[in-house]
Amino acid sequence: MKKLLIIMTYIFICFIYLYYLACVYTNPNKSNDYLSISMVGDLLLDRGVRKKIEKLGLSEILNDVKVVFKSADYSIANIECPITLINKPLHKKYIFRAEPSYLSDIFDLGITHLNVANNHTIDQDREGFASTIENIKKYKLIPLGYGKSQEYAIKPIIITKNEIKIAIFSSMQLPIQGWNSQKDLIGPCEANIFELKYAIENYKKGNPTHKILVILHWGIELQQLPTTKQKDDAKMLIDAGVDIIIGHHPHVVQSIEIYKNKFIFYSIGNFLFDMNLKLTRYNIILKLIFNNKDLEKVFIYPFISKNIILKNMSKTEKQDFIDYLKNISPNVKIIDKNNYLEVNII
């Protein structure tokens, strides 16, 4: 009888803990009236991360973040490497390649979409890129930011929930060393800002009630602030009808800006990488909450990379990150909600 009581007590404690996690990490507005998207930056599955995967497994490395993805309707990551068995490296400084089998854990994590419009999914040339797209689809994930030609690559992916519809445009804004751009062949979207502006304006004319999310792979590595051109380009896109802009490539979280009551996240930094500078170890999950009329709430879930493994921040680490974010983003209000941050317009 005493043994049974101990077992029942243990089960009850486990239930309470799981319920607590659900309450902490699940957005309070998640219901049929809202559409939620979790977004993360650069996801590398090679080099130092590969070694850690071989030792611990991807599920263990990302154990602390799983519940955040599971609480969203959709989750998007920027996959910063080709995922293929093909080995045909371009002539460039940094070359990556990941195993297709890793995608099983990515799917199980709760990620639904992988952005491929960046400067590394082409590391194994066009054949490796095409294989990456096939593998992403094979493991029931959705690639975005590509097409069988540039005409198709610029077309948005549409995500929906009841009456809420969001069009996602994604493009790479960087030159790629060793890559032979071909407009009529499969590849990542390489549309420039003016081409994106034109495509967005046309889409908005035909779909005036749809929200527009733009993902851009751009900026200067390890810089805390965007360039003047980036700031001008972001404003041009918002003037064209964009509701929110999400960037990555600098490997650090950059400043947040508000323009015409629209958010610009110039860089959301790394998600899973093997860099060890202090700012590159700040990892965030950005959660966007849309209602049927607008982007209603924006949350940041902060994590820190410790020897590549993603961990919840300590109280001191989180305060350091909040201070950093406030210092570079003076025009937004950041509210500490214990396990996540709420970002508001001042």
Contacts in CASP RR format, 6 or more apart in sequence:
PFRMAT RR
TARGET T0000
AUTHOR 0000-0000-0000
METHOD contacts of the structure
MODEL  1
MKKLLIIMTYIFICFIYLYYLACVYTNPNKSNDYLSISMVGDLLLDRGVR
KKIEKLGLSEILNDVKVVFKSADYSIANIECPITLINKPLHKKYIFRAEP
SYLSDIFDLGITHLNVANNHTIDQDREGFASTIENIKKYKLIPLGYGKSQ
EYAIKPIIITKNEIKIAIFSSMQLPIQGWNSQKDLIGPCEANIFELKYAI
ENYKKGNPTHKILVILHWGIELQQLPTTKQKDDAKMLIDAGVDIIIGHHP
HVVQSIEIYKNKFIFYSIGNFLFDMNLKLTRYNIILKLIFNNKDLEKVFI
YPFISKNIILKNMSKTEKQDFIDYLKNISPNVKIIDKNNYLEVNII
21 67 0 8 1.000
22 67 0 8 1.000
22 71 0 8 1.000
24 338 0 8 1.000
24 339 0 8 1.000
25 67 0 8 1.000
25 68 0 8 1.000
25 71 0 8 1.000
25 301 0 8 1.000
25 339 0 8 1.000
25 340 0 8 1.000
26 67 0 8 1.000
26 71 0 8 1.000
27 34 0 8 1.000
27 36 0 8 1.000
27 71 0 8 1.000
27 72 0 8 1.000
27 287 0 8 1.000
27 289 0 8 1.000
27 297 0 8 1.000
27 299 0 8 1.000
29 36 0 8 1.000
29 289 0 8 1.000
29 296 0 8 1.000
29 297 0 8 1.000
30 36 0 8 1.000
30 71 0 8 1.000
30 72 0 8 1.000
30 73 0 8 1.000
30 289 0 8 1.000
32 161 0 8 1.000
32 162 0 8 1.000
33 162 0 8 1.000
33 291 0 8 1.000
33 292 0 8 1.000
34 161 0 8 1.000
34 164 0 8 1.000
34 289 0 8 1.000
34 290 0 8 1.000
34 291 0 8 1.000
34 296 0 8 1.000
35 73 0 8 1.000
35 74 0 8 1.000
35 159 0 8 1.000
35 160 0 8 1.000
35 161 0 8 1.000
35 164 0 8 1.000
35 166 0 8 1.000
35 289 0 8 1.000
35 290 0 8 1.000
36 71 0 8 1.000
36 72 0 8 1.000
36 73 0 8 1.000
36 74 0 8 1.000
36 287 0 8 1.000
36 288 0 8 1.000
36 289 0 8 1.000
36 290 0 8 1.000
37 72 0 8 1.000
37 73 0 8 1.000
37 74 0 8 1.000
37 75 0 8 1.000
37 76 0 8 1.000
37 159 0 8 1.000
37 166 0 8 1.000
37 213 0 8 1.000
37 287 0 8 1.000
37 288 0 8 1.000
37 290 0 8 1.000
38 68 0 8 1.000
38 69 0 8 1.000
38 71 0 8 1.000
38 72 0 8 1.000
38 74 0 8 1.000
38 75 0 8 1.000
38 76 0 8 1.000
38 285 0 8 1.000
38 286 0 8 1.000
38 287 0 8 1.000
39 75 0 8 1.000
39 76 0 8 1.000
39 77 0 8 1.000
39 246 0 8 1.000
39 268 0 8 1.000
39 285 0 8 1.000
39 286 0 8 1.000
39 287 0 8 1.000
39 288 0 8 1.000
40 75 0 8 1.000
40 76 0 8 1.000
40 77 0 8 1.000
40 78 0 8 1.000
40 268 0 8 1.000
40 271 0 8 1.000
40 283 0 8 1.000
40 284 0 8 1.000
40 285 0 8 1.000
40 286 0 8 1.000
41 77 0 8 1.000
41 78 0 8 1.000
41 247 0 8 1.000
41 248 0 8 1.000
41 268 0 8 1.000
41 269 0 8 1.000
41 270 0 8 1.000
41 271 0 8 1.000
42 78 0 8 1.000
42 80 0 8 1.000
42 118 0 8 1.000
42 248 0 8 1.000
42 249 0 8 1.000
42 251 0 8 1.000
42 269 0 8 1.000
42 270 0 8 1.000
42 271 0 8 1.000
42 272 0 8 1.000
42 273 0 8 1.000
43 77 0 8 1.000
43 78 0 8 1.000
43 79 0 8 1.000
43 80 0 8 1.000
43 114 0 8 1.000
43 271 0 8 1.000
43 272 0 8 1.000
43 273 0 8 1.000
44 80 0 8 1.000
44 81 0 8 1.000
44 96 0 8 1.000
44 270 0 8 1.000
44 272 0 8 1.000
44 273 0 8 1.000
44 274 0 8 1.000
45 53 0 8 1.000
45 58 0 8 1.000
45 79 0 8 1.000
45 81 0 8 1.000
45 83 0 8 1.000
45 96 0 8 1.000
45 98 0 8 1.000
45 99 0 8 1.000
45 102 0 8 1.000
45 272 0 8 1.000
46 81 0 8 1.000
46 96 0 8 1.000
46 97 0 8 1.000
46 98 0 8 1.000
47 96 0 8 1.000
47 274 0 8 1.000
48 274 0 8 1.000
48 308 0 8 1.000
49 61 0 8 1.000
49 272 0 8 1.000
49 273 0 8 1.000
49 274 0 8 1.000
49 308 0 8 1.000
50 98 0 8 1.000
50 99 0 8 1.000
52 61 0 8 1.000
52 274 0 8 1.000
52 307 0 8 1.000
52 308 0 8 1.000
52 309 0 8 1.000
53 61 0 8 1.000
53 102 0 8 1.000
56 309 0 8 1.000
57 105 0 8 1.000
58 102 0 8 1.000
58 105 0 8 1.000
58 106 0 8 1.000
58 109 0 8 1.000
59 66 0 8 1.000
59 105 0 8 1.000
59 108 0 8 1.000
59 109 0 8 1.000
60 309 0 8 1.000
61 272 0 8 1.000
61 308 0 8 1.000
61 309 0 8 1.000
61 310 0 8 1.000
62 105 0 8 1.000
62 109 0 8 1.000
62 272 0 8 1.000
62 310 0 8 1.000
64 303 0 8 1.000
64 310 0 8 1.000
64 311 0 8 1.000
64 312 0 8 1.000
65 109 0 8 1.000
65 285 0 8 1.000
65 301 0 8 1.000
65 303 0 8 1.000
65 310 0 8 1.000
66 109 0 8 1.000
66 110 0 8 1.000
68 285 0 8 1.000
68 287 0 8 1.000
68 301 0 8 1.000
69 75 0 8 1.000
69 109 0 8 1.000
69 110 0 8 1.000
69 111 0 8 1.000
69 285 0 8 1.000
70 110 0 8 1.000
72 287 0 8 1.000
73 159 0 8 1.000
73 161 0 8 1.000
74 112 0 8 1.000
74 113 0 8 1.000
74 159 0 8 1.000
75 109 0 8 1.000
75 110 0 8 1.000
75 111 0 8 1.000
75 112 0 8 1.000
75 113 0 8 1.000
76 111 0 8 1.000
76 112 0 8 1.000
76 113 0 8 1.000
76 114 0 8 1.000
76 115 0 8 1.000
76 144 0 8 1.000
76 168 0 8 1.000
76 215 0 8 1.000
77 106 0 8 1.000
77 111 0 8 1.000
77 113 0 8 1.000
77 114 0 8 1.000
77 115 0 8 1.000
77 271 0 8 1.000
78 114 0 8 1.000
78 115 0 8 1.000
78 118 0 8 1.000
78 215 0 8 1.000
78 217 0 8 1.000
78 248 0 8 1.000
78 271 0 8 1.000
79 114 0 8 1.000
79 115 0 8 1.000
79 116 0 8 1.000
79 118 0 8 1.000
79 121 0 8 1.000
79 132 0 8 1.000
79 136 0 8 1.000
80 96 0 8 1.000
80 118 0 8 1.000
80 120 0 8 1.000
80 121 0 8 1.000
80 273 0 8 1.000
81 96 0 8 1.000
81 97 0 8 1.000
81 98 0 8 1.000
81 120 0 8 1.000
81 121 0 8 1.000
81 123 0 8 1.000
82 96 0 8 1.000
82 97 0 8 1.000
82 98 0 8 1.000
82 120 0 8 1.000
82 121 0 8 1.000
82 122 0 8 1.000
82 123 0 8 1.000
82 124 0 8 1.000
82 128 0 8 1.000
82 129 0 8 1.000
82 131 0 8 1.000
82 132 0 8 1.000
83 97 0 8 1.000
83 98 0 8 1.000
83 99 0 8 1.000
83 100 0 8 1.000
83 102 0 8 1.000
83 103 0 8 1.000
83 131 0 8 1.000
83 132 0 8 1.000
83 135 0 8 1.000
83 136 0 8 1.000
84 97 0 8 1.000
84 98 0 8 1.000
84 100 0 8 1.000
84 124 0 8 1.000
84 128 0 8 1.000
84 131 0 8 1.000
84 132 0 8 1.000
84 135 0 8 1.000
85 99 0 8 1.000
85 100 0 8 1.000
85 131 0 8 1.000
86 124 0 8 1.000
86 125 0 8 1.000
86 127 0 8 1.000
86 128 0 8 1.000
86 131 0 8 1.000
87 97 0 8 1.000
87 124 0 8 1.000
88 124 0 8 1.000
88 125 0 8 1.000
88 127 0 8 1.000
88 128 0 8 1.000
89 95 0 8 1.000
89 97 0 8 1.000
89 123 0 8 1.000
89 124 0 8 1.000
89 125 0 8 1.000
90 122 0 8 1.000
90 123 0 8 1.000
90 124 0 8 1.000
90 125 0 8 1.000
90 177 0 8 1.000
90 178 0 8 1.000
90 179 0 8 1.000
91 177 0 8 1.000
91 178 0 8 1.000
92 123 0 8 1.000
92 176 0 8 1.000
92 177 0 8 1.000
92 178 0 8 1.000
92 179 0 8 1.000
93 177 0 8 1.000
94 120 0 8 1.000
94 123 0 8 1.000
95 123 0 8 1.000
95 124 0 8 1.000
96 120 0 8 1.000
96 123 0 8 1.000
97 123 0 8 1.000
97 124 0 8 1.000
100 135 0 8 1.000
100 138 0 8 1.000
100 139 0 8 1.000
103 135 0 8 1.000
103 136 0 8 1.000
103 138 0 8 1.000
103 139 0 8 1.000
103 141 0 8 1.000
104 139 0 8 1.000
106 114 0 8 1.000
106 139 0 8 1.000
106 141 0 8 1.000
107 139 0 8 1.000
107 140 0 8 1.000
107 141 0 8 1.000
111 141 0 8 1.000
112 141 0 8 1.000
112 142 0 8 1.000
113 141 0 8 1.000
113 142 0 8 1.000
113 143 0 8 1.000
113 144 0 8 1.000
113 157 0 8 1.000
113 168 0 8 1.000
114 136 0 8 1.000
114 141 0 8 1.000
114 142 0 8 1.000
114 143 0 8 1.000
114 144 0 8 1.000
115 143 0 8 1.000
115 144 0 8 1.000
115 145 0 8 1.000
115 170 0 8 1.000
115 215 0 8 1.000
115 217 0 8 1.000
116 129 0 8 1.000
116 132 0 8 1.000
116 133 0 8 1.000
116 136 0 8 1.000
116 143 0 8 1.000
116 144 0 8 1.000
116 145 0 8 1.000
116 146 0 8 1.000
116 188 0 8 1.000
117 144 0 8 1.000
117 145 0 8 1.000
117 146 0 8 1.000
117 153 0 8 1.000
117 170 0 8 1.000
117 171 0 8 1.000
117 172 0 8 1.000
117 188 0 8 1.000
117 189 0 8 1.000
117 190 0 8 1.000
117 215 0 8 1.000
117 217 0 8 1.000
118 172 0 8 1.000
118 174 0 8 1.000
118 188 0 8 1.000
118 217 0 8 1.000
118 248 0 8 1.000
118 249 0 8 1.000
119 172 0 8 1.000
119 174 0 8 1.000
119 176 0 8 1.000
119 217 0 8 1.000
119 249 0 8 1.000
121 129 0 8 1.000
121 132 0 8 1.000
121 188 0 8 1.000
122 128 0 8 1.000
122 129 0 8 1.000
122 176 0 8 1.000
122 179 0 8 1.000
122 187 0 8 1.000
122 188 0 8 1.000
124 131 0 8 1.000
124 132 0 8 1.000
126 180 0 8 1.000
126 182 0 8 1.000
126 185 0 8 1.000
126 186 0 8 1.000
126 187 0 8 1.000
129 146 0 8 1.000
129 186 0 8 1.000
129 187 0 8 1.000
129 188 0 8 1.000
130 186 0 8 1.000
130 187 0 8 1.000
132 143 0 8 1.000
133 143 0 8 1.000
133 146 0 8 1.000
133 186 0 8 1.000
136 142 0 8 1.000
136 143 0 8 1.000
137 143 0 8 1.000
142 157 0 8 1.000
144 157 0 8 1.000
144 168 0 8 1.000
144 170 0 8 1.000
144 215 0 8 1.000
145 153 0 8 1.000
145 157 0 8 1.000
145 170 0 8 1.000
145 171 0 8 1.000
145 188 0 8 1.000
145 189 0 8 1.000
145 215 0 8 1.000
146 153 0 8 1.000
146 186 0 8 1.000
146 187 0 8 1.000
146 188 0 8 1.000
146 189 0 8 1.000
147 153 0 8 1.000
147 155 0 8 1.000
147 186 0 8 1.000
147 187 0 8 1.000
147 189 0 8 1.000
148 185 0 8 1.000
148 186 0 8 1.000
149 183 0 8 1.000
149 184 0 8 1.000
149 185 0 8 1.000
149 186 0 8 1.000
150 183 0 8 1.000
150 184 0 8 1.000
150 187 0 8 1.000
150 189 0 8 1.000
150 190 0 8 1.000
150 191 0 8 1.000
151 183 0 8 1.000
153 171 0 8 1.000
153 187 0 8 1.000
153 188 0 8 1.000
153 189 0 8 1.000
153 190 0 8 1.000
153 191 0 8 1.000
154 169 0 8 1.000
154 171 0 8 1.000
154 189 0 8 1.000
154 191 0 8 1.000
154 195 0 8 1.000
154 196 0 8 1.000
154 199 0 8 1.000
155 199 0 8 1.000
156 167 0 8 1.000
156 168 0 8 1.000
156 169 0 8 1.000
156 203 0 8 1.000
156 212 0 8 1.000
157 167 0 8 1.000
157 168 0 8 1.000
157 170 0 8 1.000
158 165 0 8 1.000
158 166 0 8 1.000
158 167 0 8 1.000
158 168 0 8 1.000
158 210 0 8 1.000
159 165 0 8 1.000
159 166 0 8 1.000
159 168 0 8 1.000
160 166 0 8 1.000
162 292 0 8 1.000
163 292 0 8 1.000
164 211 0 8 1.000
164 290 0 8 1.000
164 291 0 8 1.000
164 292 0 8 1.000
165 207 0 8 1.000
165 209 0 8 1.000
165 210 0 8 1.000
165 211 0 8 1.000
166 210 0 8 1.000
166 211 0 8 1.000
166 212 0 8 1.000
166 213 0 8 1.000
166 290 0 8 1.000
167 203 0 8 1.000
167 207 0 8 1.000
167 210 0 8 1.000
167 211 0 8 1.000
167 212 0 8 1.000
167 213 0 8 1.000
168 213 0 8 1.000
168 214 0 8 1.000
168 215 0 8 1.000
169 196 0 8 1.000
169 199 0 8 1.000
169 200 0 8 1.000
169 212 0 8 1.000
169 213 0 8 1.000
169 214 0 8 1.000
169 215 0 8 1.000
170 189 0 8 1.000
170 214 0 8 1.000
170 215 0 8 1.000
170 216 0 8 1.000
170 217 0 8 1.000
171 189 0 8 1.000
171 190 0 8 1.000
171 191 0 8 1.000
171 192 0 8 1.000
171 196 0 8 1.000
171 214 0 8 1.000
171 215 0 8 1.000
171 216 0 8 1.000
171 217 0 8 1.000
172 188 0 8 1.000
172 189 0 8 1.000
172 190 0 8 1.000
172 216 0 8 1.000
172 217 0 8 1.000
172 218 0 8 1.000
173 192 0 8 1.000
173 193 0 8 1.000
173 216 0 8 1.000
173 217 0 8 1.000
173 218 0 8 1.000
173 219 0 8 1.000
173 233 0 8 1.000
174 217 0 8 1.000
174 218 0 8 1.000
174 219 0 8 1.000
174 249 0 8 1.000
181 190 0 8 1.000
191 199 0 8 1.000
193 233 0 8 1.000
193 236 0 8 1.000
193 237 0 8 1.000
196 214 0 8 1.000
196 237 0 8 1.000
196 240 0 8 1.000
197 236 0 8 1.000
197 237 0 8 1.000
197 240 0 8 1.000
200 212 0 8 1.000
200 214 0 8 1.000
200 237 0 8 1.000
200 240 0 8 1.000
200 241 0 8 1.000
200 242 0 8 1.000
201 240 0 8 1.000
201 241 0 8 1.000
203 210 0 8 1.000
203 212 0 8 1.000
204 210 0 8 1.000
204 212 0 8 1.000
204 240 0 8 1.000
204 241 0 8 1.000
211 243 0 8 1.000
211 290 0 8 1.000
211 294 0 8 1.000
211 295 0 8 1.000
212 241 0 8 1.000
212 242 0 8 1.000
212 243 0 8 1.000
212 244 0 8 1.000
213 242 0 8 1.000
213 243 0 8 1.000
213 244 0 8 1.000
213 246 0 8 1.000
213 288 0 8 1.000
214 237 0 8 1.000
214 242 0 8 1.000
214 244 0 8 1.000
214 245 0 8 1.000
214 246 0 8 1.000
215 245 0 8 1.000
215 246 0 8 1.000
215 247 0 8 1.000
215 248 0 8 1.000
216 245 0 8 1.000
216 246 0 8 1.000
216 247 0 8 1.000
216 248 0 8 1.000
217 247 0 8 1.000
217 248 0 8 1.000
217 249 0 8 1.000
218 230 0 8 1.000
218 247 0 8 1.000
218 249 0 8 1.000
219 226 0 8 1.000
219 227 0 8 1.000
219 230 0 8 1.000
219 249 0 8 1.000
219 250 0 8 1.000
219 266 0 8 1.000
219 267 0 8 1.000
220 227 0 8 1.000
220 250 0 8 1.000
221 249 0 8 1.000
221 250 0 8 1.000
221 251 0 8 1.000
222 250 0 8 1.000
222 251 0 8 1.000
222 252 0 8 1.000
222 277 0 8 1.000
222 279 0 8 1.000
222 280 0 8 1.000
223 250 0 8 1.000
223 252 0 8 1.000
223 254 0 8 1.000
224 252 0 8 1.000
224 254 0 8 1.000
224 255 0 8 1.000
224 279 0 8 1.000
224 328 0 8 1.000
225 254 0 8 1.000
225 255 0 8 1.000
225 266 0 8 1.000
225 328 0 8 1.000
226 234 0 8 1.000
226 254 0 8 1.000
226 255 0 8 1.000
226 266 0 8 1.000
226 267 0 8 1.000
230 266 0 8 1.000
231 257 0 8 1.000
234 245 0 8 1.000
234 257 0 8 1.000
234 259 0 8 1.000
234 264 0 8 1.000
234 266 0 8 1.000
235 259 0 8 1.000
237 245 0 8 1.000
238 245 0 8 1.000
238 259 0 8 1.000
238 260 0 8 1.000
238 262 0 8 1.000
238 264 0 8 1.000
239 260 0 8 1.000
242 262 0 8 1.000
243 262 0 8 1.000
243 294 0 8 1.000
243 295 0 8 1.000
244 262 0 8 1.000
244 263 0 8 1.000
244 264 0 8 1.000
244 265 0 8 1.000
244 288 0 8 1.000
244 295 0 8 1.000
245 262 0 8 1.000
245 263 0 8 1.000
245 264 0 8 1.000
245 265 0 8 1.000
245 266 0 8 1.000
246 265 0 8 1.000
246 268 0 8 1.000
246 286 0 8 1.000
247 265 0 8 1.000
247 266 0 8 1.000
247 267 0 8 1.000
247 268 0 8 1.000
248 267 0 8 1.000
248 268 0 8 1.000
248 269 0 8 1.000
249 267 0 8 1.000
250 266 0 8 1.000
250 267 0 8 1.000
250 269 0 8 1.000
251 267 0 8 1.000
251 269 0 8 1.000
251 270 0 8 1.000
251 273 0 8 1.000
251 275 0 8 1.000
251 280 0 8 1.000
252 267 0 8 1.000
252 269 0 8 1.000
252 270 0 8 1.000
252 279 0 8 1.000
252 280 0 8 1.000
252 282 0 8 1.000
253 267 0 8 1.000
253 268 0 8 1.000
253 269 0 8 1.000
253 279 0 8 1.000
253 282 0 8 1.000
253 284 0 8 1.000
253 324 0 8 1.000
253 325 0 8 1.000
254 265 0 8 1.000
254 266 0 8 1.000
254 267 0 8 1.000
254 269 0 8 1.000
254 328 0 8 1.000
255 266 0 8 1.000
255 328 0 8 1.000
255 329 0 8 1.000
256 263 0 8 1.000
256 264 0 8 1.000
256 265 0 8 1.000
256 266 0 8 1.000
256 325 0 8 1.000
256 329 0 8 1.000
256 332 0 8 1.000
256 343 0 8 1.000
257 263 0 8 1.000
257 264 0 8 1.000
257 266 0 8 1.000
257 329 0 8 1.000
257 331 0 8 1.000
257 332 0 8 1.000
258 264 0 8 1.000
258 331 0 8 1.000
258 332 0 8 1.000
258 345 0 8 1.000
258 346 0 8 1.000
261 345 0 8 1.000
263 295 0 8 1.000
263 298 0 8 1.000
263 343 0 8 1.000
265 286 0 8 1.000
268 284 0 8 1.000
268 286 0 8 1.000
269 280 0 8 1.000
269 282 0 8 1.000
269 283 0 8 1.000
269 284 0 8 1.000
270 280 0 8 1.000
270 281 0 8 1.000
270 283 0 8 1.000
270 305 0 8 1.000
271 283 0 8 1.000
271 285 0 8 1.000
272 283 0 8 1.000
272 305 0 8 1.000
272 308 0 8 1.000
272 310 0 8 1.000
273 280 0 8 1.000
273 305 0 8 1.000
273 308 0 8 1.000
274 308 0 8 1.000
275 281 0 8 1.000
279 324 0 8 1.000
280 305 0 8 1.000
281 304 0 8 1.000
281 305 0 8 1.000
281 306 0 8 1.000
282 302 0 8 1.000
282 304 0 8 1.000
282 321 0 8 1.000
282 324 0 8 1.000
283 302 0 8 1.000
283 303 0 8 1.000
283 304 0 8 1.000
283 305 0 8 1.000
283 310 0 8 1.000
284 300 0 8 1.000
284 301 0 8 1.000
284 302 0 8 1.000
284 303 0 8 1.000
285 300 0 8 1.000
285 301 0 8 1.000
285 303 0 8 1.000
286 298 0 8 1.000
286 299 0 8 1.000
286 300 0 8 1.000
286 301 0 8 1.000
287 298 0 8 1.000
287 299 0 8 1.000
287 300 0 8 1.000
287 301 0 8 1.000
287 340 0 8 1.000
288 295 0 8 1.000
288 297 0 8 1.000
288 298 0 8 1.000
289 295 0 8 1.000
289 296 0 8 1.000
289 297 0 8 1.000
289 298 0 8 1.000
289 299 0 8 1.000
290 296 0 8 1.000
297 342 0 8 1.000
298 342 0 8 1.000
298 343 0 8 1.000
298 344 0 8 1.000
299 337 0 8 1.000
299 340 0 8 1.000
299 341 0 8 1.000
299 342 0 8 1.000
299 343 0 8 1.000
300 325 0 8 1.000
300 334 0 8 1.000
300 340 0 8 1.000
300 341 0 8 1.000
300 342 0 8 1.000
300 343 0 8 1.000
301 339 0 8 1.000
301 340 0 8 1.000
301 341 0 8 1.000
302 313 0 8 1.000
302 318 0 8 1.000
302 321 0 8 1.000
302 340 0 8 1.000
302 341 0 8 1.000
303 310 0 8 1.000
303 311 0 8 1.000
303 312 0 8 1.000
303 313 0 8 1.000
304 310 0 8 1.000
304 311 0 8 1.000
304 312 0 8 1.000
304 313 0 8 1.000
304 317 0 8 1.000
304 321 0 8 1.000
305 311 0 8 1.000
312 339 0 8 1.000
313 321 0 8 1.000
318 336 0 8 1.000
322 334 0 8 1.000
322 336 0 8 1.000
322 341 0 8 1.000
325 334 0 8 1.000
325 341 0 8 1.000
326 334 0 8 1.000
331 346 0 8 1.000
332 343 0 8 1.000
332 344 0 8 1.000
332 345 0 8 1.000
332 346 0 8 1.000
333 343 0 8 1.000
333 344 0 8 1.000
333 345 0 8 1.000
333 346 0 8 1.000
334 341 0 8 1.000
334 342 0 8 1.000
334 343 0 8 1.000
334 344 0 8 1.000
335 341 0 8 1.000
335 342 0 8 1.000
335 343 0 8 1.000
335 344 0 8 1.000
END
